[in-house]
Amino acid sequence: MLFGLDGVEIGLIIVFLTLFSAILSGFPVAFAIAGAGIISFAIIAALDSAGLLIHQAIDTSSAAYAALVSEGTNPKAISIFRFPDLPRTGEPVFPMGWETALDRNISFVVNRINERVLAGQSIETLLAVLMFVLMGIVLERSKIANDLLTTMARVFGPLPGGLAVSIVVVGAFLAASTGIVGATVVTMGLLALPTMLRNNYSPELATGVIAASGTLGQIIPPSIVIVLLGTLAGDLYSAAQENRAQLAGCTDALTYLGEPAVVSVGTLFQAALLPGILLAGLYAAYAFGFAILNPSKAPAVELGSTNAEPVTRNEALSWFLLVPVALIAGTIFMGQVNLVGSQSYQVDSFSDIGEAASLRTNVGPECQASMIELHGQEAWDAAVAEKAAIDAAGGQAQSVRLTEEEMTNAIAAKIAAAAPIGTGIAILSLMVGLVLSFARGVSPSSDPRPIVIGAGGLLLLLLVDVLLIRPTTSAMGTVLFMAIPAAIALWGGSYAVKLLSKNELIRVVFPPLVLIVAVLGSILGGITNPTPAAALGAAGAIMLAAYRKLKEEDKSAKVIINTTFAVAIMILVGINFDLRINLETATAESWIGFLVAYGAYLYALFGLIYSCWVLYRTGVLSPAVRETAKVTSMVFTILIASQLLNLVVISFGGEHYIQQFLQSFDNELKVFLIVMLVLFVLGFVLDFLEIIYIVVPIVGPVIYGGSFDPKWVTIMIAVNLQTSFLTPPFGFALFYLRGVAPKEVTTGHIYRGIIPFVAIQVFGLAILWFFPGIVTIIPDLIP
C-alpha cells in the first residue's frame, strides 16, 4: 500500500486536494468542480494501473466471514470498520479496470443529467429556483429594499439600537421575499452601513448585524437552499429508509416505519419558518441588549418622523390589538362549533375504504422484532388487536360504488351537517374586518361613518349567508343574494384602504408583505407546490416593481391595480363556479363563470405584459433577466459538475467507504455530530451549492437512514451552512460585505463584529437540537 494507506483513502485524498486546488485556482467554480473530477479520475486511474492503489477488502470467501453470516449478521452491515479482525484480500480500487469505470461514469452522468436537470421528477421543483431568483432580483433592483430600510429606520430609530433592529426586520423581509444571501448583504451594506456609521454606531455591531441578517435568506422560506436541499432530501430519505427496512428484515419502509418515507420541499418550508423567525428574534434581542449595555455604541437616532397620525394608547390597543384578536378568535371559535365551515354537498360515488391497522402485522419474525424495537411492544400489541378486530368483522372493507339511494342519503346527510356560514364568506369578512379595524386605528380623526357602514355590510353579508344561502343554492344565486351586502362592505373597505395608503409605514410594508403571504401561504397551506408559488411570486414582484416605477414617474398605475383585482376575480370565480364547459350538459351559469374568469385571465396577462414593458423601458427588466440567467445557469452547471465529481468518488468505492466508516459508529447521534462538524468546516471554503451537491449525497444515506426526523435533519443542515457562511476567516457573507463597506471599516471590524452572531447561530443550533419540536410543530399542524 502506498504510504501505508488504503487505496480508497488515497483516492479520496486525491479528490479532496484536486477539488480545493481547482477552486483556489480562480476558475469559475462550476468548471473547477468538473475539471477536478476529470483530473482526479485520471490520476487515480494512472496510479491504479501502475498497481500502486490497493484496497484491503474483506475476504468474503474466508471461514470467519461465513461464520459471521451464519450467525445472522446481515452482509450489508459487515465492514472493515465494524469487524477489523476479519481476513482481508488486496484488490485494485477499480476491480474491473479503469476503462469499465470510465464507461459506467459516462453512462451514469448522462442518466443523472437527464433525471435531475432535463426531464426528471425534480426538474419541476428546481424550476422554482429560477422563479425565486427572478423575484428577488426584481425586488432588489426596483429599490423596494431601499424604501423598507428607510421606513423601518424611522420607526425603530428612536429606540436604543433601533437602527440595528431595523436591519434585522428588513433582513427577514428580504429573506422572505428573495432568498438570495449575496444580494441582501450587498443591498443593506450599501444602504444602511454608511447611515449607521454616521450616527455613531459601533462598526463591529453595524457590520455584524448586516452580515448576519443578510444570511437569513438561507433559512427563511422561500429559501433557495431549502429548495435545493429538499430535492435531494426526498430521494435520500426514501432510499435510506428502504435500505434501513431491509437491514431490519422487512420488505419495505412503509411496513417498517408504519408511514410513507417521504419529505417534500413544501413540508421543509413549513419546518423552516419558526427556526428562521427564532434566529431573527435572537439577532434583534442581541442588538437591543448591546445598545442597553453600550448606549454610546448604538444610540437612539431620530431620522425624521413618519407621517403617521398621533394615536392614543387606548385607540392603539383597541384597533390594533383587541378588535383584530376578537375577529380572529371569533372566526376560529365559530369554525370549531360548526357555525363556519364547508357548505359543499358533493359526495364521492364510491364508499370509503375500511380503516386498516396502525401497523402491518403479517411480517416475518425478524421484521416483527425490529418493528417492536422501533415502535414499542404496546404499539405492536395495539396493531395486532386492531387487525384481529378487523378480521372478526369480516376483513377490511373495500371501496364499492354507491347505489342511487345511498348517494341521495349521503347528499342529504351532508346538506344537513353543512355550516350556516361558508368558509369563503367567513375568510372574506375577516380580511375586510381587519382592514377596517387597522384603518380606524391608523386615522382615528377621520370620518368613521364609512367604516361603520362597511362593518354593517359585513354583518349583513353574514346574515344573508345564514338566512338565504343554502348548500343547494347555485353559484349565480349566491352572487345575486350577496351582491348588495358585499358592495356595501367593499365600499367601506375601499375607504379604509385609502386611509391605510396615506400611512407611510403601511404603504411601504404592505405590498411586499402581501406578496410574501401569497407565496408562502400557498405553499405552507398546502394549496400548491413551490414551483407555481414561485411563478406567482415572480409575477407579483414584476407588477410591484412596475407600480413603483410608475409612481416615481408620476404616472397612473391603474392597470397594475386592476390586474390585481383581475387575479382576485379569477380565484373567486374558480372557487365558486363549475368552469368545466366541455361537459355535455354545461349550464348557462358555468358559461357565464367561464367567460368572466377567462376575461379576468386575459386582463391579468395584459397587466403582466404591461408591467414587463414598464420595467424594460425603465432599465430594470433587462439586467434582472441577465442576472437571473447567470445565477440559474451557475446553479445548474454546478449541479451537473458535482454529479460528475460524485460519480468519480463512487467509481473507486469512496462513497461506500465513507458511509461504512460513519455507520461503524453505533450511536447515530455521534454520527450526526461528526457530519455537522464536517459540513461546518467545509462551509468555510465551499459555497452552499457545492456542499449540497457534492457532500450531502455522500453522507446523506447515513444521516437520513436513522431514526431522526428528516425535516429536522434538513433544517439543521441549512442552519449549519448559514453559520459557516458567517464564520471568519472565509465566510462568504463577510466577503460580500467587505466589497461594499466604506474604507474606514476594516476587515478586523467585520470579523470582530460577526463573532457574537456566530455564537448566536451556534446557540440557535443548540436550541433546535434540544427542542426539535420548533422544527416539526408547523408541519404537524398543517398536513
C-alpha positions in Angstrom: 0.0 0.0 0.0 1.2 3.5 -0.9 2.3 5.4 2.2 0.6 2.7 4.3 -2.8 4.0 3.3 -5.7 2.1 1.7 -6.1 2.7 -2.0 -9.6 4.1 -1.5 -8.2 6.5 1.2 -5.6 7.7 -1.2 -8.2 8.2 -3.9 -10.3 10.4 -1.5 -7.3 12.4 -0.6 -6.5 13.0 -4.3 -10.1 14.1 -5.0 -10.0 16.4 -2.0 -6.7 18.1 -2.9 -7.6 18.3 -6.6 -11.0 19.9 -5.8 -9.6 22.6 -3.4 -6.7 23.3 -5.8 -9.2 23.8 -8.6 -11.4 26.1 -6.6 -8.4 28.2 -5.4 -7.1 28.5 -9.0 -9.6 31.2 -9.7 -11.5 29.4 -12.4 -15.4 29.6 -12.2 -16.5 27.2 -9.5 -18.7 25.0 -11.8 -15.9 24.4 -14.3 -13.4 23.9 -11.4 -15.5 21.1 -10.0 -15.9 19.4 -13.3 -12.2 19.7 -14.0 -11.4 18.4 -10.5 -13.5 15.3 -11.3 -11.8 14.6 -14.6 -8.2 15.3 -13.3 -8.6 13.3 -10.1 -10.1 10.3 -12.1 -7.1 10.4 -14.4 -4.6 10.5 -11.5 -6.4 7.6 -9.7 -6.7 5.6 -12.9 -2.9 6.0 -13.6 -1.9 5.0 -10.1 -4.3 2.1 -10.1 -2.9 0.9 -13.5 0.6 1.0 -12.0 -0.5 -1.2 -9.2 0.0 1.5 -6.5 -3.5 1.7 -5.2 -4.6 -1.5 -3.4 -7.9 -1.6 -1.5 -7.9 -4.0 1.5 -11.4 -5.5 1.1 -12.9 -8.2 3.4 -12.3 -11.7 2.1 -15.8 -13.0 1.6 -14.6 -16.5 0.9 -13.0 -16.9 4.4 -14.4 -19.1 7.1 -14.6 -16.3 9.6 -16.8 -14.3 7.2 -19.0 -17.3 6.6 -19.3 -17.9 10.3 -20.4 -14.3 10.8 -23.1 -14.5 8.2 -24.3 -17.9 9.6 -24.8 -16.2 13.0 -27.4 -13.9 11.4 -25.3 -10.8 10.7 -26.6 -9.0 7.6 -23.8 -9.0 4.9 -24.6 -5.3 4.3 -23.7 -4.5 7.9 -20.2 -6.1 7.6 -17.4 -3.7 7.0 -13.7 -3.4 7.8 -14.5 -0.8 10.4 -17.0 -2.9 12.4 -15.0 -6.1 12.0 -11.4 -5.1 11.7 -10.1 -8.7 12.5 -11.7 -10.4 9.5 -9.3 -11.7 6.9 -8.8 -9.3 4.0 -7.7 -9.5 0.4 -6.0 -6.9 -1.7 -7.7 -5.7 -4.9 -7.4 -2.7 -7.2 -9.6 0.2 -6.5 -11.1 -0.4 -10.0 -11.7 -4.1 -9.8 -12.8 -4.3 -13.4 -10.3 -1.8 -14.7 -10.5 2.0 -15.1 -11.9 1.6 -18.6 -15.0 -0.1 -17.3 -15.3 2.6 -14.6 -15.0 5.4 -17.2 -17.7 3.8 -19.4 -20.0 3.5 -16.4 -19.3 7.1 -15.3 -20.2 8.4 -18.7 -23.4 6.4 -18.8 -24.4 7.4 -15.3 -23.6 11.1 -15.7 -25.8 11.2 -18.8 -28.6 9.4 -17.0 -28.3 11.7 -13.9 -28.3 14.9 -16.1 -31.4 13.6 -17.8 -33.1 12.7 -14.4 -32.1 15.8 -12.4 -31.6 18.6 -15.0 -33.6 17.8 -18.1 -36.6 15.6 -17.6 -36.6 14.1 -14.1 -39.1 14.4 -11.3 -37.0 17.0 -9.5 -36.8 19.4 -12.5 -40.2 20.9 -11.8 -39.1 21.8 -8.2 -35.7 23.1 -9.5 -37.6 25.5 -11.7 -38.7 27.2 -8.5 -35.1 28.3 -8.1 -35.3 30.3 -11.4 -38.6 32.0 -10.3 -37.4 32.8 -6.8 -34.1 34.2 -8.1 -36.1 36.4 -10.6 -38.4 37.5 -7.8 -35.6 38.5 -5.6 -33.5 40.3 -8.2 -36.5 42.3 -9.5 -37.4 43.4 -5.9 -33.8 44.3 -5.2 -33.3 46.3 -8.4 -36.6 48.2 -8.1 -35.3 49.7 -4.8 -38.1 48.4 -2.7 -35.4 47.3 -0.2 -34.3 51.0 0.0 -37.9 52.0 0.9 -38.1 49.3 3.6 -34.8 50.3 5.1 -35.6 54.0 5.2 -39.1 53.4 6.7 -38.0 50.8 9.3 -35.1 53.1 10.4 -37.6 55.9 11.0 -39.9 53.6 13.0 -37.2 51.8 15.1 -34.5 54.5 15.1 -35.7 56.3 18.3 -35.2 53.1 20.3 -31.8 52.0 21.7 -30.1 50.1 19.0 -33.1 50.8 16.8 -31.1 51.0 13.5 -29.7 47.6 14.2 -33.1 46.2 15.0 -34.5 47.7 11.8 -31.7 46.0 9.8 -32.8 42.6 11.3 -36.5 43.3 10.4 -35.6 44.3 6.8 -33.3 41.3 6.5 -36.1 39.0 7.5 -38.4 40.8 5.0 -35.9 40.5 2.2 -35.1 36.9 3.1 -38.8 36.0 2.8 -39.1 37.8 -0.5 -35.8 37.0 -2.2 -34.0 34.1 -0.6 -30.7 35.4 -2.1 -28.0 36.0 0.5 -25.5 37.9 -1.6 -28.0 40.4 -2.9 -29.4 41.1 0.6 -26.0 41.6 2.2 -24.8 43.9 -0.6 -28.0 45.9 -0.6 -28.1 46.5 3.1 -24.3 47.1 3.2 -24.6 49.9 0.6 -27.8 51.5 2.1 -27.6 51.0 5.8 -23.9 50.8 6.8 -23.0 54.5 6.0 -26.1 55.7 7.9 -25.2 53.6 11.0 -21.7 54.8 11.0 -22.7 58.5 10.6 -24.9 58.1 13.7 -22.0 56.8 15.8 -22.9 53.1 15.7 -20.0 50.7 16.5 -18.5 49.4 13.2 -18.5 46.0 14.8 -22.2 46.0 15.6 -23.1 47.6 12.3 -21.2 45.1 10.1 -22.1 42.1 12.3 -25.9 42.8 12.2 -25.8 43.4 8.4 -23.9 40.3 7.6 -26.0 38.1 9.9 -29.3 39.5 8.8 -28.3 39.0 5.2 -27.8 35.3 5.7 -31.4 34.8 6.9 -32.2 34.2 3.3 -30.6 30.7 3.7 -33.2 29.6 6.2 -36.4 31.8 6.0 -38.7 30.5 3.2 -38.7 30.7 0.2 -35.0 29.8 0.7 -33.1 28.6 -2.4 -31.0 26.5 0.0 -34.2 24.7 1.2 -35.4 24.1 -2.4 -32.1 22.6 -3.4 -31.7 20.6 -0.2 -35.3 19.4 -0.4 -34.9 18.0 -3.9 -32.1 15.8 -2.6 -33.5 15.1 0.9 -36.6 13.4 -0.6 -34.6 10.9 -2.6 -32.0 10.4 0.1 -34.5 9.8 2.8 -36.7 7.4 0.8 -33.7 5.3 -0.4 -32.0 5.3 3.0 -35.2 4.2 4.8 -35.8 1.4 2.3 -32.3 0.2 3.0 -32.9 0.5 6.7 -36.0 -1.5 6.5 -34.3 -4.3 4.5 -31.5 -4.4 7.1 -34.2 -4.8 9.7 -35.6 -7.8 7.8 -38.7 -6.0 6.4 -39.8 -5.8 2.8 -40.1 -2.1 2.6 -40.0 1.2 4.5 -43.8 1.5 4.7 -44.1 -1.8 6.6 -41.2 -1.0 8.9 -42.0 2.7 9.7 -45.8 2.4 9.5 -45.8 5.5 7.3 -44.5 6.6 3.9 -40.9 7.6 3.8 -41.4 10.9 2.0 -40.4 14.5 2.6 -41.2 17.4 0.2 -39.9 20.9 -0.3 -43.3 22.4 0.8 -43.0 20.5 4.1 -39.5 21.8 4.6 -40.7 25.3 4.0 -43.2 24.8 6.8 -40.4 23.3 9.0 -38.0 26.3 8.3 -40.4 29.1 9.2 -40.1 29.0 13.0 -36.3 28.5 13.1 -35.9 31.4 10.7 -38.1 33.6 13.0 -36.2 32.4 16.0 -32.8 33.4 14.6 -34.1 36.8 13.6 -35.5 37.3 17.1 -32.2 36.3 18.6 -30.4 38.8 16.4 -32.8 41.6 17.3 -32.6 40.7 21.0 -28.8 40.9 20.9 -28.8 44.2 19.1 -31.2 45.7 21.7 -29.2 44.2 24.6 -26.0 45.5 23.2 -27.5 49.0 23.0 -28.7 48.9 26.6 -25.2 47.9 27.8 -23.3 50.2 25.4 -25.6 53.2 24.7 -22.8 55.2 23.2 -22.1 52.5 20.6 -25.7 52.0 19.5 -27.5 55.3 20.2 -31.1 56.1 19.6 -31.4 58.1 16.4 -34.3 60.3 15.2 -34.2 60.1 11.4 -37.3 62.1 10.9 -40.8 61.0 11.9 -43.2 59.1 9.6 -46.4 60.8 8.5 -48.4 58.6 11.0 -51.2 60.3 12.7 -50.9 60.6 16.5 -52.8 57.8 18.2 -53.6 57.4 21.9 -52.7 54.3 23.8 -56.4 53.3 24.2 -57.0 53.7 20.5 -54.0 51.7 19.5 -54.9 49.0 22.0 -58.4 48.8 20.7 -58.0 48.9 17.0 -54.6 47.3 16.6 -54.9 44.5 19.2 -58.3 43.9 20.8 -60.6 44.1 17.8 -58.3 42.1 15.5 -57.8 39.4 18.2 -61.6 39.3 18.7 -62.2 38.9 15.0 -59.7 36.1 14.5 -60.6 34.3 17.7 -64.3 34.6 16.9 -63.8 33.1 13.5 -61.8 30.2 14.8 -64.4 29.6 17.6 -67.2 29.6 15.1 -65.2 27.1 13.0 -64.8 24.8 16.0 -68.6 24.8 16.7 -69.5 24.3 13.0 -71.0 27.8 12.6 -68.3 28.3 9.9 -67.3 25.6 7.6 -67.8 23.9 4.2 -71.2 24.2 2.5 -70.4 21.8 -0.2 -72.7 18.8 -0.6 -70.6 16.9 -3.1 -70.0 13.2 -2.2 -67.8 10.5 -3.6 -69.7 7.9 -5.7 -67.6 5.2 -4.0 -67.6 4.2 -0.4 -64.6 4.8 1.8 -62.0 2.0 2.2 -62.2 0.5 5.7 -59.6 1.6 8.2 -56.6 -0.6 8.4 -54.5 -1.5 11.4 -51.9 1.1 12.5 -49.0 -1.3 11.6 -48.7 -4.2 9.3 -48.6 -7.4 11.3 -48.3 -10.0 8.6 -44.5 -9.9 8.7 -41.7 -12.4 9.4 -40.2 -12.9 12.9 -37.1 -10.8 12.1 -39.1 -7.8 10.9 -41.5 -8.2 13.8 -38.7 -8.0 16.3 -37.3 -4.9 14.6 -40.7 -3.2 14.5 -41.3 -3.9 18.2 -37.9 -2.4 18.9 -38.7 0.7 16.8 -42.4 1.3 17.8 -42.5 -0.5 21.2 -44.4 -3.6 22.4 -47.5 -1.6 23.2 -47.9 -0.2 19.7 -47.3 -3.7 18.2 -50.0 -5.2 20.6 -52.4 -2.5 19.6 -51.9 -3.1 15.9 -52.4 -6.9 16.5 -55.6 -6.2 18.3 -56.8 -3.8 15.6 -56.1 -6.5 12.9 -58.0 -9.1 14.9 -61.0 -6.8 15.3 -61.0 -6.1 11.5 -60.7 -9.8 10.7 -63.6 -10.6 13.1 -65.7 -8.0 11.4 -65.2 -9.7 8.0 -61.9 -8.1 7.0 -61.0 -4.6 5.7 -64.0 -3.1 3.9 -63.3 -2.4 0.2 -64.4 0.6 -1.8 -67.6 -0.1 -3.8 -69.9 2.1 -5.9 -72.8 3.6 -4.0 -76.3 2.9 -5.2 -78.6 5.8 -6.2 -80.4 5.6 -2.9 -77.2 5.6 -0.9 -75.9 8.6 -2.9 -79.2 10.5 -2.1 -78.9 9.7 1.6 -75.2 10.7 1.7 -76.0 14.1 0.0 -78.9 14.7 2.4 -76.7 14.0 5.4 -74.0 16.4 4.1 -76.6 19.1 3.5 -78.0 18.7 7.0 -74.5 18.9 8.5 -73.4 21.9 6.5 -72.3 25.0 8.4 -74.6 28.1 8.3 -71.7 30.4 7.2 -69.4 29.3 4.4 -65.6 29.3 4.9 -65.0 31.6 1.9 -67.5 34.2 3.2 -66.1 34.0 6.7 -62.5 34.5 5.5 -63.5 37.4 3.2 -65.4 39.0 6.1 -62.4 38.5 8.4 -60.0 40.1 6.0 -62.2 43.2 5.3 -62.9 43.5 9.1 -59.2 43.6 9.8 -58.7 46.3 7.2 -61.5 48.3 8.7 -60.0 47.9 12.2 -56.5 48.9 11.2 -57.8 51.9 9.1 -59.7 53.2 12.1 -56.5 52.8 14.3 -54.3 54.5 11.7 -56.5 57.5 11.3 -58.9 57.9 14.3 -59.6 61.6 13.4 -61.1 60.6 10.0 -64.9 60.3 9.4 -65.8 57.0 11.0 -69.2 56.6 9.2 -67.8 54.8 6.0 -66.0 52.3 8.3 -69.2 51.8 10.4 -71.2 51.3 7.2 -68.6 48.8 5.9 -68.8 46.9 9.2 -72.6 46.9 8.8 -72.2 45.5 5.3 -70.1 42.6 6.7 -72.8 41.8 9.3 -75.5 41.9 6.6 -73.3 39.6 4.4 -73.1 37.0 7.2 -76.8 37.3 7.9 -77.7 36.7 4.3 -75.5 33.7 4.2 -77.2 32.3 7.3 -80.8 33.1 6.3 -80.9 32.9 2.5 -77.9 30.8 1.2 -78.2 27.0 1.3 -75.8 24.4 0.2 -78.1 23.7 -2.8 -78.1 27.4 -3.8 -76.5 27.9 -7.2 -73.4 29.9 -7.6 -75.2 32.6 -9.6 -78.0 32.7 -7.0 -75.3 33.2 -4.3 -73.8 36.0 -6.2 -77.2 37.8 -6.6 -78.0 37.4 -2.9 -74.6 38.6 -1.8 -74.2 41.5 -4.3 -75.7 44.3 -2.2 -74.2 43.5 1.2 -70.8 42.7 -0.4 -70.9 46.1 -2.3 -71.6 47.9 1.0 -68.7 46.1 2.8 -66.3 46.6 -0.1 -67.3 50.3 -0.3 -66.3 50.7 3.4 -63.2 48.6 2.7 -62.1 50.9 -0.2 -62.4 53.9 2.1 -60.3 52.1 4.7 -57.7 51.2 2.1 -57.4 54.9 1.2 -56.8 55.7 4.8 -54.1 53.0 5.1 -52.4 54.1 1.9 -51.7 57.5 3.4 -49.7 55.9 6.2 -46.0 55.7 5.1 -45.2 52.5 7.1 -48.2 50.6 5.7 -47.7 51.9 2.2 -44.1 50.6 2.1 -44.5 47.4 4.1 -48.0 46.2 2.9 -47.3 45.4 -0.8 -44.2 43.2 -0.2 -46.0 41.7 2.8 -49.0 40.7 0.6 -46.6 39.2 -1.9 -44.8 37.2 0.8 -48.1 36.0 2.3 -49.4 35.0 -1.1 -46.3 33.0 -2.0 -45.6 31.4 1.4 -49.3 31.0 2.3 -50.0 29.0 -0.9 -47.0 26.7 0.0 -47.4 26.4 3.7 -51.2 25.9 3.4 -50.7 23.0 1.0 -52.6 24.9 -1.8 -49.8 24.4 -4.3 -46.2 23.3 -4.5 -43.2 25.6 -4.6 -43.0 26.0 -8.4 -46.4 27.6 -9.1 -46.0 29.6 -5.9 -42.6 30.8 -7.2 -44.2 31.8 -10.5 -46.8 33.8 -8.6 -44.1 35.5 -6.6 -42.1 36.4 -9.8 -45.2 37.8 -11.5 -46.1 39.7 -8.3 -42.6 41.1 -7.9 -42.7 42.3 -11.6 -46.0 44.1 -11.1 -44.9 45.5 -7.7 -41.8 46.9 -9.2 -43.7 48.3 -12.2 -46.2 50.0 -9.8 -43.3 51.7 -8.0 -41.7 52.8 -11.2 -44.9 54.3 -12.5 -45.4 56.2 -9.2 -41.8 57.5 -9.5 -42.7 58.9 -12.9 -46.0 60.3 -11.5 -48.0 58.2 -14.0 -51.2 56.3 -13.4 -50.8 52.7 -12.1 -54.5 51.8 -12.6 -53.6 48.9 -14.9 -51.5 47.3 -12.2 -54.2 47.7 -9.6 -56.9 46.4 -12.0 -54.6 43.4 -12.7 -54.5 42.6 -9.0 -58.3 42.7 -8.9 -58.5 40.5 -12.1 -56.4 37.9 -10.3 -58.7 38.0 -7.3 -61.7 37.6 -9.6 -60.2 34.6 -11.3 -59.6 33.0 -7.9 -63.1 33.7 -6.6 -64.9 32.6 -9.8 -62.7 29.4 -9.9 -63.6 28.5 -6.4 -67.4 29.2 -6.6 -68.3 28.2 -10.2 -68.0 25.0 -12.1 -65.9 26.0 -15.1 -66.0 22.7 -16.9 -67.7 23.9 -20.1 -66.5 20.8 -22.1 -69.2 18.7 -20.4 -72.3 17.7 -22.5 -74.6 19.4 -20.0 -72.7 22.6 -19.3 -75.1 25.1 -17.8 -75.5 28.8 -18.7 -74.2 29.6 -15.2 -71.0 27.6 -16.0 -70.6 29.5 -19.3 -71.0 32.9 -17.6 -68.5 32.0 -14.9 -66.0 30.7 -17.5 -66.3 33.9 -19.6 -65.8 36.1 -16.6 -62.8 34.1 -15.4 -61.3 34.0 -18.9 -61.8 37.7 -19.3 -60.1 38.3 -16.0 -57.3 36.0 -17.1 -56.7 37.9 -20.3 -56.7 41.2 -18.5 -54.2 39.8 -15.9 -52.0 38.6 -18.8 -52.2 42.0 -20.3 -51.3 43.6 -17.0 -48.3 41.3 -16.6 -47.0 42.1 -20.1 -47.6 45.8 -19.5 -45.6 45.6 -16.2 -42.7 43.9 -18.1 -42.8 46.7 -20.7 -42.6 49.3 -17.9 -39.6 47.6 -16.3 -38.0 47.2 -19.7 -38.5 50.9 -20.5 -37.0 51.9 -17.2 -34.0 49.7 -17.5 -34.9 47.2 -14.7 -36.0 44.1 -16.6 -33.1 43.5 -18.9 -30.4 43.5 -16.2 -32.7 41.5 -13.9 -33.2 38.8 -16.6 -29.5 38.7 -17.3 -28.7 38.3 -13.6 -31.3 35.6 -13.2 -29.9 33.7 -16.2 -26.4 34.0 -14.7 -27.4 32.7 -11.3 -29.7 29.9 -12.6 -27.0 28.8 -15.1 -24.5 28.7 -12.3 -26.8 26.5 -10.2 -27.5 24.0 -12.9 -23.9 23.9 -14.1 -22.7 23.2 -10.6 -25.4 20.6 -10.4 -24.0 18.8 -13.5 -20.4 19.2 -12.5 -21.0 17.9 -9.0 -22.7 14.9 -10.4 -19.5 14.2 -12.4 -17.3 14.6 -9.2 -19.7 12.3 -7.2 -19.5 9.6 -9.8 -15.7 9.7 -9.7 -15.9 9.2 -5.9 -18.4 6.3 -6.4 -16.4 4.7 -9.1 -13.4 3.8 -6.9 -15.6 3.0 -3.9 -15.0 6.2 -2.0 -18.7 6.9 -1.2 -19.2 3.4 0.1 -16.0 3.6 2.2 -17.1 6.9 3.8 -20.6 5.6 4.5 -19.2 2.4 6.1 -16.9 4.5 8.3 -19.9 6.6 9.5 -22.1 3.6 10.0 -19.4 1.9 12.2 -20.4 4.3 15.0 -23.4 2.6 16.6 -24.5 5.9 18.1 -26.3 7.8 15.3 -26.2 11.0 17.5 -22.4 10.8 17.3 -22.5 10.2 13.5 -24.8 13.3 13.0 -22.4 15.4 15.1 -19.5 14.4 13.1 -21.3 15.2 9.8 -22.4 18.6 11.1 -18.9 19.4 12.2 -17.5 18.4 8.7 -20.2 20.5 7.0 -19.4 23.4 9.2 -15.7 23.3 8.4 -16.3 22.8 4.7 -18.6 25.8 4.7 -15.6 28.0 5.3 -14.2 27.3 1.9 -17.1 25.9 -0.2 -20.3 27.6 -1.2 -23.6 26.0 -0.2 -24.2 24.8 -3.7 -21.0 22.7 -3.7 -21.8 21.3 -0.2 -25.4 20.4 -1.2 -24.4 18.7 -4.4 -21.1 17.1 -3.5 -21.0 16.4 0.2 -24.7 15.8 1.1 -25.2 13.0 -1.4 -22.3 11.1 0.1 -23.2 11.5 3.8 -27.0 11.7 3.2 -27.7 7.9 3.1 -26.2 7.7 6.6 -27.8 10.7 8.3 -31.2 10.2 6.6 -31.1 6.4 7.3 -31.5 6.6 11.1 -34.4 7.5 13.4 -34.1 11.3 13.2 -36.9 13.2 11.6 -35.8 14.1 8.0 -37.3 17.6 8.3 -35.2 18.2 11.4 -32.1 16.8 9.8 -32.5 19.1 6.7 -33.2 22.3 8.7 -30.2 21.6 11.0 -28.0 21.3 7.9 -29.4 24.5 6.5 -28.8 26.4 9.7 -25.3 24.9 10.0 -24.5 26.1 6.5 -25.8 29.5 7.4 -23.5 29.5 10.4 -20.4 28.6 8.3 -21.5 31.3 5.8 -20.8 33.8 8.6 -17.7 32.3 10.3 -14.3 34.1 9.8 -12.0 33.9 8.1 -13.7 32.5 5.0 -17.4 33.2 5.5 -18.9 34.3 2.1 -21.2 36.9 3.7 -18.1 38.6 5.1 -16.6 39.0 1.6 -19.8 40.3 0.2 -19.9 43.0 2.9 -16.1 43.7 2.7 -16.7 44.5 -1.0 -19.2 47.3 -0.4 -18.0 48.6 3.1 -16.5 52.1 3.3 -12.7 52.5 3.7 -12.9 53.3 7.4 -14.5 49.8 8.1 -11.6 47.3 8.3 -11.7 43.6 7.9 -10.9 43.4 11.6 -14.1 45.3 12.4 -16.1 42.8 10.3 -14.5 39.8 11.9 -14.9 41.1 15.4 -18.5 42.2 14.7 -19.6 38.8 13.4 -18.3 36.7 16.2 -21.3 37.3 18.6 -23.7 36.4 15.8 -21.8 33.2 15.1 -22.2 32.4 18.8 -26.0 33.2 18.4 -26.1 30.8 15.4 -24.5 28.1 17.5 -26.9 28.8 20.3 -29.8 28.6 17.8 -28.5 25.2 16.6 -28.4 24.1 20.3 -32.0 25.2 20.8 -33.1 23.3 17.7 -31.1 20.3 18.9 -32.7 20.1 22.3 -36.2 21.3 21.2 -36.8 19.7 17.8 -40.5 20.5 18.1 -39.7 24.0 16.9 -39.0 22.5 13.5 -41.8 19.9 13.4 -44.7 21.8 15.0 -45.9 23.6 11.9 -45.7 20.6 9.5 -47.6 18.6 12.2 -50.3 21.3 12.4 -50.6 21.7 8.6 -50.8 18.3 7.0 
